[in-house]
Amino acid sequence: SFLLVLGTRFSDIELREEEGIPTEEFLESCYAIVPVLDKLGPTVFAPVKMDFVGNIKKINQKFITNKEEFDTLQKIVLHEVNAGVAQVRNSATEALLWLKRGLKFLKGFLTEVKNGEKNIQTAL
């Protein structure tokens, strides 16, 4: 099964009480989905994959500038909101928004397939 390629799973991430979602584990879970997109359909999912990887990279670029300060996604967003750059194109906050949308889309697609939809276009 293609699901065996997954490394860190979202369900394995432990939320930090007041601080939220740990950035590094979240990004690892996102990266683990990329090979799944290839297995689902390298052509059909190419734009989704490109978008997905681009958004992961944008968040990671922010994270690696200060791994201690940006150890949770919430801290990255709060930092960008306070700096007035959260709504700037290519911000980590914008990337996180699009990544969340991509994950919801993928979940919906996989749910359709799991529920028996054989036609990829219909499932999409």
C-alpha positions, -999 to +999 in steps of 0.1 A: +000+000+000+012+035-008+004+047+027+034+027+040+057+054+025+045+079+051+071+087+078+060+111+105+022+111+106+001+141+116-016+119+142+019+114+158+024+151+164+021+161+200+006+195+205+024+218+230+000+229+256+000+267+252+023+270+222+006+249+196+018+228+167+055+220+165+069+234+132+095+207+125+072+177+131+045+194+110+068+200+081+081+164+083+046+152+081+039+174+051+071+162+033+060+126+039+029+132+018+049+142-013+057+107-025+020+098-020+011+125-046+035+108-070+019+075-065-016+088-069-009+102-103+023+120-112+006+139-140-028+147-125-012+157-092+018+176-106+003+211-100-009+201-065+025+187-057+043+218-069+021+240-049+024+218-018+062+216-019+065+253-026+044+261+005+063+237+027+096+253+016+083+288+024+074+278+059+107+259+063+127+290+051+111+310+079+116+282+104+153+278+097+160+315+103+154+310+140+145+274+150+141+283+187+119+313+182+098+296+155+094+262+170+056+262+166+035+273+137+016+297+159+048+316+168+056+320+131+021+334+124+022+357+155+056+370+145+045+378+110+012+394+122+031+416+147+057+425+120+029+434+096+040+409+069+014+381+075-006+391+044+024+397+022+028+375-008+050+345-001+049+350+037+050+318+058+015+327+070+001+327+035+020+295+027+005+279+058-030+289+047-025+274+012-009+243+027-039+238+049-062+242+019-041+216+000-043+192+029-081+196+031-084+190-006-062+159-004-082+146+025-114+151+006-100+133-025-088+103-004-121+101+014-139+099-020-115+071-031-119+053+002-156+055-001-154+036-034-151+063-061-132+047-090-131+077-113-103+101-104-119+131-121-151+126-101-132+121-069-112+153-076 
